[in-house]
Amino acid sequence: MGPPLLLACLLAPLCARGATVPGSPQTWRQHEGLRRVKRAWVIPPISISENHKRIPHLLVQIKSDKQQPGGVIYSIKGPGVDEEPLGIFSIDKFSGKVFLNAMLDREENDRFRLKAFALDLGGMTLEDPTDLEIIVVDQNDNRPLFRQDVFTGRVVEGAEPGTCVMTADASDADDPETDNAALRYSILEQGAASMFSINATTGEICTARLGLDRETVGVYNLTVQAADMSGDGLTTTATAVIYLDDINDNPPEFTKEEFSMEVEEQAAGVDVGKIFVHDKDLAGSPNWLAKFTVLEGDPEGAFAIRTDPLTNDGVISVAKPLDHEVRDRFELTVSVQNEQPLEPAAPSSPRALATVRVRVRDVNEAPVFRENPRRVSVLEGAPPGTSVTTYTASDPDTRQLQTLTYALLYDPADWLQLDPHSGTVRTKRELLHPSAFLQGGWYIALVLARDDAEPPLSATGTLSIEILEVNDHAPLLQPPAGVVCGRPGRGGKLLLGATDDDRPPHGAPFHFQLSPQHPQLAHNWSITRFNVTHAVLAVLVELPEGPYSLPLLLRDSGTPPRERQELLNISVCRCGRDGTCEDGVLAATSAGAGVTLGALMIILGSILLLLVSPPLPVPTHPLPAVLAGLGAARARGRRRALRKGLLQRSGDDMRDNILNYDEQGGGEEDQDAYDINQLRHPELFSPRAKPPVRRDAPLSSATPSAPRKLPSSPSDIEDFINEGLEVADSDPSVPPYDTALIYDYEGSGSVASPLSSIVSSLTDEDQDYDYLSEWGPRFRRLADLYGQ
């Protein structure tokens, strides 16, 4: 740029006329021509180049046209003078010369606007302040700058020419209105292929030709240049890195055509070996990942093949156990391809195939029970030594000479014996029902088979033996005795039952009938079926009181059926109004022996006295006297009528007499009362169908242990008593059947007082009470009192 313009406005009229100075901007003249300028001082804009080094440098000299005697004082104010940046401009206050005192930078300040003042010596303003504008002229002192040092872009391999990748743009701090900031771009270096081009004005980088192949060159590094002055000025460079994205343009290939490997037989799920492939595409991408298929040689699906995700190799494993004796080698044809399909633009190639030969090694195998479990049947009660079955195993090692031996691994009841060489199983002892070792009629044993290899191997077989039921028991009548009312249709029925130790189907339904050997029984009695286990015996004609023995024939439903002749002891009693046996008659008839009601009342009163009363002097206690009076009055009325019938049978078993009157409960601690009529008249209440079993009862016993009539509704108290009796009857460890009265026995040495008052108030020489001594110590005292 030329030397700075020096202007001296000496004459105000000249400035007012708009005279221009060479080098002044035209805009200044246009600005001044828009207004009427009065005849005063005017300073046109001043231009100065940035980076001017000769300082101080005179920019301009200003003078006022109003000269005063003694002179004019000049001053300037504004940015660069008394405002930031300070100290750039200064003025000689007497001469009006304006100086540049520092280098200018257009990129920091492209112009300065100052105010010039003219004062007299007294400090009074001579003229209005005028503007002084200093314009900084640009120089090409800034290089272009790229936005970043390294630009990164991606493009797929095989992209068409003109596919743009990125833009490498730069900037220049110089005046954009000048060539100092006019940039041009170029690629300085990209390799010999020159696969990319750059737009000179925008910096956009695009593909220049075909042939981008990631497998050949995966990354391109370009050196890009930006230059100002339209490419002739200052320059700068940056790096553009272009990555090629992979496409599936290369199929996988086997590293060789044949592979060999071996595996032991019977090994399942183990890896046999690897087959190796190579793929030029990007490792780890779907374009590289291989997929293997067994095309031939494995119709049973004995092998499986998977891809190792790290190496891309094929791993062959055993999917099903192999048997050397069946097949000792395999030849597989395997193909490979990518998970992703090939690009249409990829070169065509034949499908990759390889042959894999697998040899199966022979190893010792455990014996095998072909039938496991083995199910057989044996008749119940089979004698020892009975052959059950021959349970043997087979050795899969047909090409090895081995011998199998057998042993019983589990025989919980020790019922069996096994031949160690032949595997024949026989019974060691008789197999019977029931047994704790049977599960639903089956006996389970385990047989061990072992070979003689080194080391030996074994196998276990399950032997399930069904114990077949044999009909070896005839039904048994329950109960063997009963009591019925001797009048047809009014209590003259008895429910009969039967039990059978055999299991179904050799038990119920039972068949009851009167003995065919005594057809005359059908005139007085009949038997009808009630259910599969019970029948009803009915009186057909009115029968006199007394005991009867009915021969019955009982038959089960087994194959062949078993039958039994049994005697049913029946006591026919006098019928009451409601069709049941009268109490006194039932006691006399069914017990086989008895005492008068008065005597029994005395006995019961005495027992009650001994149990609940403290020792008191006999003469002062009123209760014995009352009981004695009641007993005497009752006894005199019936003594003569019943004495003969009762005492004639005193030689029979007397133990059941107490059962007919033992109604007071369990003594002092038994405070829960119940309806005793259920025990006196069980035919009025609904009983269980199955009566209790009393195997030790004599045939003459007529104690009612089964219902007298068909059941109509259940009864809790009777069910409770019947269940208790049934449990007691089936327990072989309990005493005989009449020990239910044992609570009456309180031991020797009782502290109770003697019943002398009863003896003194009631005397009966005709009654024999000696049998009371057989009832225990308590009754022995009564026998002594009454027998005197």
For each residue, the residues with C-beta under 8 A, 3 or more apart:
1: 49 137 139
2: 23
3:
4: 46 47 48 57 58 59
5: 21 22 23 24 46 47 60
6: 58 60 61
7: 21 24 43 44 46 60 61
8: 60 61 62 63
9: 12 14 15 41 42 43 62 63
10: 14 63
11: 14 15 65
12: 9 15 16 39 40 41 65
13: 16 17 39
14: 9 10 11 17 19
15: 9 11 12 18 19 40 41 42
16: 12 13 37 38 39 40 42
17: 13 14
18: 15 29 32 33 37
19: 14 15
20: 24 29 44
21: 5 7 24 44
22: 5
23: 2 5 47
24: 5 7 20 21 28 29 44 45
25: 28 29 44 45 47 135
26: 29 30
27: 30 31 45
28: 24 25 31 32 44 45 133
29: 18 20 24 25 26 32 33 44
30: 26 27 33 34
31: 27 28 34
32: 18 28 29 35 37 42
33: 18 29 30
34: 30 31
35: 32
36:
37: 16 18 32 40 42
38: 16
39: 12 13 16 65
40: 12 15 16 37 65 127 128 130
41: 9 12 15 62 63 64 65 118 127 130
42: 9 15 16 32 37 130
43: 7 9 46 60 62 116 130 131 132
44: 7 20 21 24 25 28 29
45: 24 25 27 28 133 134 135
46: 4 5 7 43 59 60 132 133 134 135
47: 4 5 23 25 134 135 136 137
48: 4 52 57 59 100 104 134 135 136 137
49: 1 52 104 136 137 139
50: 103 104 105 106 136 137 138 139 141
51: 103 104 105 139 141
52: 48 49 55 57 100 103 104
53: 103
54: 57
55: 52 100 101 102 103
56: 90 99 100 101
57: 4 48 52 54 99 100
58: 4 6 61 97 98 99 100
59: 4 46 48 89 98 99 100 134
60: 5 6 7 8 43 46 97 98 132
61: 6 7 8 58 95 96 97 98
62: 8 9 41 43 74 91 96 98 116 130 132
63: 8 9 10 41 72 96
64: 41 67 72 74 96 118 126 127
65: 11 12 39 40 41
66: 72 118 126 127
67: 64 71 72
68: 71 72 120 121 126
69:
70: 120 121
71: 67 68 94 121
72: 63 64 66 67 68 96 118 119 120 126
73: 93 94 118 119 120 121 123
74: 62 64 91 92 93 94 95 96 116 117 118 119
75: 91 93 116 117 119
76: 81 89 90 91 98 114 115 116 117 132
77: 81 82 83 114 115 117
78: 81 82 83 112 113 114 115 132
79: 83 84 85 109 112 113 114
80: 83 85 86 87 88 89 109 112 114 134
81: 76 77 78 86 88 89 90 114
82: 77 78 86
83: 77 78 79 80 86
84: 79
85: 79 80 88 102 109
86: 80 81 82 83
87: 80 90 101 102
88: 80 81 85 100 101 102 104 112
89: 59 76 80 81 98 99 100 101 112 114 134
90: 56 76 81 87 98 99 101
91: 62 74 75 76 96 97 98 99 116
92: 74 95 96 97 99
93: 73 74 75 96
94: 71 73 74
95: 61 74 92
96: 61 62 63 64 72 74 91 92 93
97: 58 60 61 91 92
98: 58 59 60 61 62 76 89 90 91 132
99: 56 57 58 59 89 90 91 92
100: 48 52 55 56 57 58 59 88 89 104
101: 55 56 87 88 89 90
102: 55 85 87 88
103: 50 51 52 53 55
104: 48 49 50 51 52 88 100 109 136
105: 50 51 108 109 136
106: 50 109 110 136 137 138 139 174 175
107: 142 173 174
108: 105
109: 79 80 85 104 105 106 112 136
110: 106 135 136 138 175
111: 133 134 135 136
112: 78 79 80 88 89 109 133 134 136
113: 78 79 131 132 133 134
114: 76 77 78 79 80 81 89 131 132 133 134
115: 76 77 78 129 130 131 132
116: 43 62 74 75 76 91 129 130 131 132
117: 74 75 76 77 125 129
118: 41 64 66 72 73 74 125 126 127
119: 72 73 74 75 122 123 124 125 126
120: 68 70 72 73 123 124 126
121: 68 70 71 73
122: 119
123: 73 119 120
124: 119 120
125: 117 118 119 128 129
126: 64 66 68 72 118 119 120
127: 40 41 64 66 118 130
128: 40 125
129: 115 116 117 125
130: 40 41 42 43 62 115 116 127
131: 43 113 114 115 116
132: 43 46 60 62 76 78 98 113 114 115 116
133: 28 45 46 111 112 113 114
134: 45 46 47 48 59 80 89 111 112 113 114
135: 25 45 46 47 48 110 111
136: 47 48 49 50 104 105 106 109 110 111 112
137: 1 47 48 49 50 106
138: 50 106 110 174 175 178 180
139: 1 49 50 51 106 174 180
140: 174 178 179 180 228 229 233 234
141: 50 51 174
142: 107 172 173 174 180 228 234
143: 172 228 234 235 236
144: 170 171 172 183 226 227 228 234 235 236
145: 170 171 172 173 236
146: 149 151 168 169 170 224 226 236 237 238
147: 169 170 171
148: 151 238
149: 146 238 239
150: 238 239 240 241
151: 146 148 166 168 205 224 238 239 240 241
152: 166 240 241 242 243
153: 165 166 205 240 241 242 243
154: 165 242 243 244 245
155: 159 163 165 207 212 242 243 244 245
156: 159 212 244 245 246 247
157: 212 213 214 215 244 245 246 247 249
158: 210 212 213 247 249 343 345
159: 155 156 163 207 212
160: 163 207 210
161: 206 207 208 209 210
162: 206 207
163: 155 159 160 206 207
164: 167 204 205 206 207
165: 153 154 155 196 205 206 207 242
166: 151 152 153 204 205 240 242
167: 164 202 203 204 205
168: 146 151 185 198 203 205 224 238 240
169: 146 147 202 203
170: 144 145 146 147 183 185 203 226 236 238
171: 144 145 147
172: 142 143 144 145 176 180 181 183 228
173: 107 142 145 181
174: 106 107 138 139 140 141 142 178 180 181 228
175: 106 110 138 178 180 181
176: 172 181
177: 181
178: 138 140 174 175 181 182
179: 140 182 228 229 230 233
180: 138 139 140 142 172 174 175 228 229 233
181: 172 173 174 175 176 177 178 228
182: 178 179 228 229 230
183: 144 170 172 201 226 227 228
184: 200 201 226 227 230 231
185: 168 170 198 199 200 201 202 203 224 225 226
186: 198 200 224 225 227 231
187: 190 196 197 198 205 222 223 224 225
188: 223 224 225 237
189: 222 223
190: 187 193 194 195 196 220 221 222 223
191: 194 195 217 220
192:
193: 190 209 211 217
194: 190 191 197 208 209
195: 190 191 207 208 209 211 212 220
196: 165 187 190 205 206 207 208 220 222 242
197: 187 194 205 206 207 208
198: 168 185 186 187 203 204 205 206 222 224
199: 185 202 203 204 205 206
200: 184 185 186 231
201: 183 184 185
202: 167 169 185 199
203: 167 168 169 170 185 198 199 224 226
204: 164 166 167 198 199
205: 151 153 164 165 166 167 168 187 196 197 198 199 222 224 240 242
206: 161 162 163 164 165 196 197 198 199
207: 155 159 160 161 162 163 164 165 195 196 197 212
208: 161 194 195 196 197
209: 161 193 194 195
210: 158 160 161
211: 193 195
212: 155 156 157 158 159 195 207 217 244
213: 157 158 216 217 244
214: 157 217 218 244 245 246 247 282
215: 157 218 249 250 280 281
216: 213
217: 191 193 212 213 214 220 244
218: 214 215 243 244
219: 241 242 243 244
220: 190 191 195 196 217 241 242 244
221: 190 239 240 241 242
222: 187 189 190 196 198 205 239 240 241 242
223: 187 188 189 190 237 238 239 240
224: 146 151 168 185 186 187 188 198 203 205 237 238 239 240
225: 185 186 187 188 235 236 237
226: 144 146 170 183 184 185 203 235 236 237 238
227: 144 183 184 186 231 232 233 234 235 236
228: 140 142 143 144 172 174 179 180 181 182 183 233 234 235
229: 140 179 180 182 232 233 234
230: 179 182 184 233
231: 184 186 200 227
232: 227 229
233: 140 179 180 227 228 229 230
234: 140 142 143 144 227 228 229
235: 143 144 225 226 227 228
236: 143 144 145 146 170 225 226 227
237: 146 188 223 224 225 226
238: 146 148 149 150 151 168 170 223 224 226
239: 149 150 151 221 222 223 224
240: 150 151 152 153 166 168 205 221 222 223 224
241: 150 151 152 153 219 220 221 222
242: 152 153 154 155 165 166 196 205 219 220 221 222
243: 152 153 154 155 218 219
244: 154 155 156 157 212 213 214 217 218 219 220
245: 154 155 156 157 214
246: 156 157 214 281 282 285 287 288
247: 156 157 158 214 281 287 343 346
248: 281 286 287 338 340 341 342 343 346
249: 157 158 215 281 342 343 345 346 347
250: 215 279 280 281 287 346
251: 279 337 338 342 346 349 352
252: 277 278 279 288 290 312 336 337 338 352
253: 277 278 279 336 352
254: 257 275 276 277 278 336 352 353 354
255: 276 277 278
256: 259 276 354
257: 254 353 354 355
258: 354 355 356 357
259: 256 273 275 354 355 356 357
260: 356 357 359
261: 272 273 316 356 357 358 359
262: 272 358 359 360 361
263: 267 270 272 318 322 358 359 360 361
264: 267 360 361 363
265: 321 322 323 324 360 361 362 363 365
266: 321 322 323 363 365
267: 263 264 270 318 321 322
268: 318 319 320 321
269: 317 318 319
270: 263 267 317 318
271: 315 316 317
272: 261 262 263 303 316 317 318 358
273: 259 261 315 316
274: 308 313 314 315 316
275: 254 259 292 305 313 314 316 334 354 356
276: 254 255 256 311 313 314
277: 252 253 254 255 290 312 313 314 336 352
278: 252 253 254 255
279: 250 251 252 253 283 287 288 290 312 338
280: 215 250
281: 215 246 247 248 249 250 285 287 288 338
282: 214 246 285 287 288
283: 279 288 312
284: 288 289
285: 246 281 282 288 289
286: 248 289 338 339 340
287: 246 247 248 250 279 281 282 338 340
288: 246 252 279 281 282 283 284 285 312 338
289: 284 285 286 307 309 312 338 339 340
290: 252 277 279 307 312 314 336 337 338 339
291: 307 336 337 338 339
292: 275 305 306 307 314 334 335 336
293: 305 334 335 336 337
294: 297 298 303 305 332 333 334
295: 333 334 335 353
296: 332 333
297: 294 330 331 332 333 356
298: 294 301 302 303 330 332
299:
300: 320
301: 298 304 319 320
302: 298 318 319 320 322 330
303: 272 294 298 316 317 318 319 330 332 358
304: 301 316 317 318 319
305: 275 292 293 294 314 315 316 317 334
306: 292 314 315 317
307: 289 290 291 292 312 313 314 315
308: 274 311 312 313 314 315
309: 289 312
310:
311: 276 308
312: 252 277 279 283 288 289 290 307 308 309
313: 274 275 276 277 307 308
314: 274 275 276 277 290 292 305 306 307 308 334 336
315: 271 273 274 305 306 307 308
316: 261 271 272 273 274 275 303 304 305 332 356 358
317: 269 270 271 272 303 304 305 306
318: 263 267 268 269 270 272 302 303 304 321 322
319: 268 269 301 302 303 304
320: 268 300 301 302
321: 265 266 267 268 318
322: 263 265 266 267 302 318 327 360
323: 265 266 326 327 360 396
324: 265 327 328 360 361 362 363 399
325: 362 396 397 398 399
326: 323
327: 322 323 324 330 360
328: 324 359 360 362
329: 357 358 359 360
330: 297 298 302 303 327 357 358 360
331: 297 355 356 357 358
332: 294 296 297 298 303 316 355 356 357 358
333: 294 295 296 297 353 354 355 356
334: 275 292 293 294 295 305 314 353 354 355 356
335: 292 293 295 351 352 353 354
336: 252 253 254 277 290 291 292 293 314 352 354
337: 251 252 290 291 293 351 352
338: 248 251 252 279 281 286 287 288 289 290 291 341 342
339: 286 289 290 291
340: 248 286 287 289
341: 248 338
342: 248 249 251 338 346
343: 158 247 248 249 346
344:
345: 158 249
346: 247 248 249 250 251 342 343
347: 249
348:
349: 251
350:
351: 335 337
352: 251 252 253 254 277 335 336 337
353: 254 257 295 333 334 335
354: 254 256 257 258 259 275 333 334 335 336
355: 257 258 259 331 332 333 334
356: 258 259 260 261 275 297 316 331 332 333 334
357: 258 259 260 261 329 330 331 332
358: 261 262 263 272 303 316 329 330 331 332
359: 260 261 262 263 328 329
360: 262 263 264 265 322 323 324 327 328 329 330
361: 262 263 264 265 324
362: 265 324 325 328 397 399 400
363: 264 265 266 324
364: 397 400 451 453 455 457
365: 265 266 368 395 396 397 457
366: 396 451 457 458 459
367: 393 394 395 396 404 449 450 451 457 458 459
368: 365 393 394 395 396 459
369: 372 374 391 393 447 449 459 460 461
370: 393 394
371: 374 461
372: 369 461 462
373: 461 462 463 464
374: 369 371 389 391 461 462 463 464
375: 464 466
376: 388 389 463 464 465 466
377: 465 466 467 468
378: 382 386 388 427 431 465 466 467 468
379: 382 467 468 470
380: 431 432 433 467 468 469 470 472
381: 430 431 432 470 472
382: 378 379 386 427 430 431
383: 386 427 430
384: 426 427 428 429 430
385: 426 427
386: 378 382 383 426 427
387: 424 425 426
388: 376 378 416 425 426 427 463 465
389: 374 376 424 425 463
390: 422 423 424 425
391: 369 374 406 423 425 447 461 463
392: 404 406 422 423 449
393: 367 368 369 370 404 406 423 449 459 461
394: 367 368 370
395: 365 367 368 398 400 402 404 451
396: 323 325 365 366 367 368
397: 325 362 364 365 400 402 451 453
398: 325 395
399: 324 325 362
400: 362 364 395 397 453
401:
402: 395 397 451 452 453
403: 451 452
404: 367 392 393 395 449 450 451 452
405: 420 421 449 450 452
406: 391 392 393 418 419 420 421 422 423 447 448 449 450
407: 418 420 447 448 450
408: 411 416 417 418 445 446 447 448
409: 446 447 448 460
410: 444 445 446
411: 408 414 415 416 445 446
412: 437 444 445
413: 435 437 443
414: 411 428 429
415: 411 427 428 429 431 437 443 445
416: 388 408 411 425 426 427 428 445
417: 408 425 426 427 428
418: 406 407 408 423 424 425 426 447
419: 406 422 423 424 425 426
420: 405 406 407
421: 405 406
422: 390 392 406 419
423: 390 391 392 393 406 418 419 447 449
424: 387 389 390 418 419
425: 387 388 389 390 391 416 417 418 419 445 447 463
426: 384 385 386 387 388 416 417 418 419
427: 378 382 383 384 385 386 388 415 416 417 430 431
428: 384 414 415 416 417
429: 384 414 415
430: 381 382 383 384 427
431: 378 380 381 382 415 427 435 443 465 467
432: 380 381 435
433: 380 438 441 467 469 503
434: 438
435: 413 431 432 438 443
436:
437: 412 413 415 443
438: 433 434 435 441 442 443 467
439: 442 443 444
440:
441: 433 438 466 467 469 503
442: 438 439 464 465 466 467
443: 413 415 431 435 437 438 439 464 465 466 467
444: 410 412 439 462 463 464 465
445: 408 410 411 412 415 416 425 462 463 465
446: 408 409 410 411 460 461 462 463
447: 369 391 406 407 408 409 418 423 425 460 461 462 463
448: 406 407 408 409 458 459 460 461
449: 367 369 392 393 404 405 406 423 458 459 460 461
450: 367 404 405 406 407 456 457 458
451: 364 366 367 395 397 402 403 404 456 457 458
452: 402 403 404 405 456
453: 364 397 400 402 456 457
454:
455: 364
456: 450 451 452 453
457: 364 365 366 367 450 451 453
458: 366 367 448 449 450 451
459: 366 367 368 369 393 448 449
460: 369 409 446 447 448 449
461: 369 371 372 373 374 391 393 446 447 448 449
462: 372 373 374 444 445 446 447
463: 373 374 376 388 389 391 425 444 445 446 447
464: 373 374 375 376 442 443 444
465: 376 377 378 388 431 442 443 444 445
466: 375 376 377 378 441 442 443
467: 377 378 379 380 431 433 438 441 442 443
468: 377 378 379 380
469: 380 433 441 502 503 504 505 506
470: 379 380 381 502 506
471: 502 506 556 558 559 560 561 562
472: 380 381 502 562
473: 500 501 502 506 562
474: 500 554 555 556 562 563 564
475: 498 499 500 507 510 554 555 556 562 563 564
476: 498 499 500 554 564 566
477: 480 496 497 498 552 554 564 566 568
478: 497 498 499 690 691 693
479: 482 497 691 692 693 694 697 705 706
480: 477 566 567 568 569 694 697 699
481: 568 569 570 571 694 697 699 701 702 703 705
482: 479 494 496 537 568 569 570 571 702 704 705 706 708
483: 494 570 571 572 573 581 586 589 590 702 704 708
484: 491 492 493 494 537 539 570 571 572 573 708
485: 490 491 492 539 572 573 574 575 576 579 580 581 708
486: 492 539 542 543 544 545 572 573 574 575
487: 490 491 492 539 542 575 579
488: 492 538 539 540 541 542
489: 492
490: 485 487 575 579
491: 484 485 487 575 578 579 580 581 683 708 709
492: 484 485 486 487 488 489 538 539 575 579
493: 484 536 537 538 539 708 709 710
494: 482 483 484 536 537 538 570 706 707 708
495: 530 534 535 536 537 687 689 691 706 707 709 710 711
496: 477 482 512 527 534 535 536 537 552 568 706
497: 477 478 479 533 534 689 690 691 706
498: 475 476 477 478 510 512 533 534 554
499: 475 476 478 693
500: 473 474 475 476 506 507 508 510 556
501: 473
502: 469 470 471 472 473 506 507 556 558 562
503: 433 441 469 506 507
504: 469 507 508
505: 469 557 558 559
506: 469 470 471 473 500 502 503 556 557 558 559 562
507: 475 500 502 503 504 510 556 557 558
508: 500 504 532 533 556 557
509: 532 533 557
510: 475 498 500 507 532 533 535 554 555 556 557
511: 554 555 556 557
512: 496 498 527 529 535 552 553 554
513: 516 527 552 553 555
514: 518 521 522 525 527 550 551 552 553
515: 518 521 550 551 552 553 565
516: 513 519 553
517: 551
518: 514 515 521 551
519: 516 522
520: 523
521: 514 515 518 524 525 550 551
522: 514 519 525 526
523: 520 540 541
524: 521 539 540 541 543
525: 514 521 522 537 538 539 540 550
526: 522 537 538 540
527: 496 512 513 514 535 536 537 538 552
528: 535 536 538
529: 512 535 536
530: 495 534 535 536 689 710
531: 534 689
532: 508 509 510
533: 497 498 508 509 510 689 690
534: 495 496 497 498 530 531 689 690
535: 495 496 510 512 527 528 529 530
536: 493 494 495 496 527 528 529 530 710
537: 482 484 493 494 495 496 525 526 527 550 568 570
538: 488 492 493 494 525 526 527 528
539: 484 485 486 487 488 492 493 524 525 542 543 572
540: 488 523 524 525 526
541: 488 523 524
542: 486 487 488 539
543: 486 524 539 548 572
544: 486 572
545: 486 572 573 574 585 589
546: 571 572 589
547: 569 570 571 572 700 702
548: 543 569 570 571 572
549: 567 568 569 570 699
550: 514 515 521 525 537 567 568 570
551: 514 515 517 518 521 565 566 567 568
552: 477 496 512 513 514 515 527 565 566 567 568
553: 512 513 514 515 516 563 564 565
554: 474 475 476 477 498 510 511 512 563 564 566
555: 474 475 510 511 513 561 562 563 564
556: 471 474 475 500 502 506 507 508 510 511 561 562 563
557: 505 506 507 508 509 510 511 561
558: 471 502 505 506 507 561 562
559: 471 505 506
560: 471
561: 471 555 556 557 558
562: 471 472 473 474 475 502 506 555 556 558
563: 474 475 553 554 555 556
564: 474 475 476 477 553 554 555
565: 515 551 552 553
566: 476 477 480 551 552 554
567: 480 549 550 551 552 699
568: 477 480 481 482 496 537 549 550 551 552
569: 480 481 482 547 548 549 699 700 701 702
570: 481 482 483 484 494 537 547 548 549 550
571: 481 482 483 484 546 547 548 589 590 702
572: 483 484 485 486 539 543 544 545 546 547 548 589
573: 483 484 485 486 545 581 582 585 586 589 590
574: 485 486 545 581 582 585 589
575: 485 486 487 490 491 492 579 580 581 582
576: 485 579 580 581 582
577:
578: 491 681 684
579: 485 487 490 491 492 575 576 683 709
580: 485 491 575 576 681 683 684 708
581: 483 485 491 573 574 575 576 585 586 589 590 708
582: 573 574 575 576 585 586
583: 586 587 680
584: 587 588 597 642
585: 545 573 574 581 582 588 589
586: 483 573 581 582 583 589 590 660 704
587: 583 584 590 591 594 657 660 661
588: 584 585 591 594 642 645 646
589: 483 545 546 571 572 573 574 581 585 586 702
590: 483 571 573 581 586 587 656 660 701 702 703 704
591: 587 588 594 652 654 656 657 660 702 703
592: 649 652 653 654 656 700 701 702
593: 646 649 650 651 652 653 654 657 771
594: 587 588 591 646 649 657
595: 599 600 603 646 657 767
596: 599 600 634 635 638 639 642 643 646 767
597: 584 600 601 634 635 638
598: 601 602 630 631 632 633 634 635 636 638 639
599: 595 596 602 603 631 635 767 769
600: 595 596 597 603 604 661
601: 597 598 604 605 627 630 631 634
602: 598 599 605 606 627 628 631 758 762
603: 595 599 600 606 607 772 779 782
604: 600 601 607 608 661 664
605: 601 602 608 609 623 624 627 631 758
606: 602 603 609 610 624 627 755 758 782
607: 603 604 610 611 744 778
608: 604 605 611 612 664
609: 605 606 612 613 623 624 627 752 755
610: 606 607 613 746 750 752 778
611: 607 608 667 668 746
612: 608 609 668
613: 609 610 616 621 623 752
614:
615: 751 752 753
616: 613 620 621 753
617: 620 621 753
618: 621 624 753 754 755 756 757
619: 757
620: 616 617
621: 613 616 617 618 624 625 753 757
622: 625 626
623: 605 609 613 626 627
624: 605 606 609 618 621 627 628 755 757 758 761
625: 621 622 628 629 757 758 761
626: 622 623 629 630
627: 601 602 605 606 609 623 624 630 631 758
628: 602 624 625 631 632 757 758 761 762
629: 625 626 632 633 761 762
630: 598 601 626 627 633 634
631: 598 599 601 602 605 627 628 634 635 758 762
632: 598 628 629 635 636 761 762 764
633: 598 629 630 636 637
634: 596 597 598 601 630 631 637 638
635: 596 597 598 599 631 632 638 639 762 764 767
636: 598 632 633 639
637: 633 634
638: 596 597 598 634 635 641 642
639: 596 598 635 636 642 643 764 766 767
640: 643
641: 638
642: 584 588 596 638 639 645 646
643: 596 639 640 646 647 766 767
644: 647 648
645: 588 642 648 649
646: 588 593 594 595 596 642 643 649 650
647: 643 644 650 768
648: 644 645
649: 592 593 594 645 646 652
650: 593 646 647 654 768 771
651: 593
652: 591 592 593 649 700
653: 592 593 656 698 700 701
654: 591 592 593 650 657 771 774
655: 658 659 738 741
656: 590 591 592 653 659 660 701 703 738
657: 587 591 593 594 595 654 660 661
658: 655 661 662 738 741 744 775
659: 655 656 662 703 738 740 741
660: 586 587 590 591 656 657
661: 587 600 604 657 658
662: 658 659 740 741 744
663: 676 679
664: 604 608 667
665: 670 672 673
666: 669 670 743
667: 611 664 670 743
668: 611 612
669: 666
670: 665 666 667
671:
672: 665
673: 665
674: 678 717
675: 678 717
676: 663 679 680
677: 680 681 684
678: 674 675 681 682 684 685 715 717 718
679: 663 676 682 718 721
680: 583 676 677
681: 578 580 677 678 684 685 708
682: 678 679 685 687 704 707 708 718
683: 491 579 580 707 708 709
684: 578 580 677 678 681 709
685: 678 681 682 707 711 713 715 718
686: 707 711 712 713 714 715 718
687: 495 682 691 706 707 711 715 718 719 722
688: 691 711 718 719 722 723
689: 495 497 530 531 533 534 711
690: 478 497 533 534 726
691: 478 479 495 497 687 688 705 706 707 722
692: 479 705 722 725 726 729
693: 478 479 499 726 729 730
694: 479 480 481 697 701 703 705 725 729 737
695: 729
696: 736 737
697: 479 480 481 694 701 703 737
698: 653 701
699: 480 481 549 567 569
700: 547 569 592 652 653
701: 481 569 590 592 653 656 694 697 698
702: 481 482 483 547 569 571 589 590 591 592
703: 481 590 591 656 659 694 697
704: 482 483 586 590 682 708
705: 479 481 482 691 692 694 725
706: 479 482 494 495 496 497 687 691
707: 494 495 682 683 685 686 687 691 710 711
708: 482 483 484 485 491 493 494 580 581 681 682 683 704
709: 491 493 495 579 683 684
710: 493 495 530 536 707
711: 495 685 686 687 688 689 707 714
712: 686
713: 685 686
714: 686 711 719
715: 678 685 686 687 718 719
716: 719 720
717: 674 675 678 720 721
718: 678 679 682 685 686 687 688 715 721 722
719: 687 688 714 715 716 722 723
720: 716 717 723 724
721: 679 717 718 724 725
722: 687 688 691 692 718 719 725 726
723: 688 719 720 726 727
724: 720 721 727 728
725: 692 694 705 721 722 728 729
726: 690 692 693 722 723 729 730
727: 723 724 730 731
728: 724 725 731 734
729: 692 693 694 695 725 726 737
730: 693 726 727
731: 727 728 734
732:
733:
734: 728 731 739
735: 739 742
736: 696 739
737: 694 696 697 729 740
738: 655 656 658 659 741
739: 734 735 736 742
740: 659 662 737
741: 655 658 659 662 738 744 745
742: 735 739 745
743: 666 667
744: 607 658 662 741 775 776 778
745: 741 742 776 777 778
746: 610 611 750 778
747: 750 777
748: 777
749:
750: 610 746 747 777 778
751: 615
752: 609 610 613 615
753: 615 616 617 618 621
754: 618 781 785
755: 606 609 618 624 758 759 781 782 785
756: 618 759 760 785
757: 618 619 621 624 625 628 760 761
758: 602 605 606 624 625 627 628 631 755 761 762 785
759: 755 756 762 763 785 786 788
760: 756 757
761: 624 625 628 629 632 757 758
762: 602 628 629 631 632 635 758 759
763: 759
764: 632 635 639 767 786
765:
766: 639 643
767: 595 596 599 635 639 643 764 786
768: 647 650 771 787
769: 599 772 782 783 786 787
770: 773 783 787
771: 593 650 654 768 774 775 783
772: 603 769 775 779 780 782 783 786 787
773: 770 779 780 783 784 787
774: 654 771 779
775: 658 744 771 772 778 779 780
776: 744 745 779 780
777: 745 747 748 750 780 781
778: 607 610 744 745 746 750 775 781 782
779: 603 772 773 774 775 776 782 783
780: 772 773 775 776 777 783 784
781: 754 755 777 778 784 785
782: 603 606 755 769 772 778 779 785 786
783: 769 770 771 772 773 779 780 786 787
784: 773 780 781 787 788
785: 754 755 756 758 759 781 782 788
786: 759 764 767 769 772 782 783
787: 768 769 770 772 773 783 784
788: 759 784 785
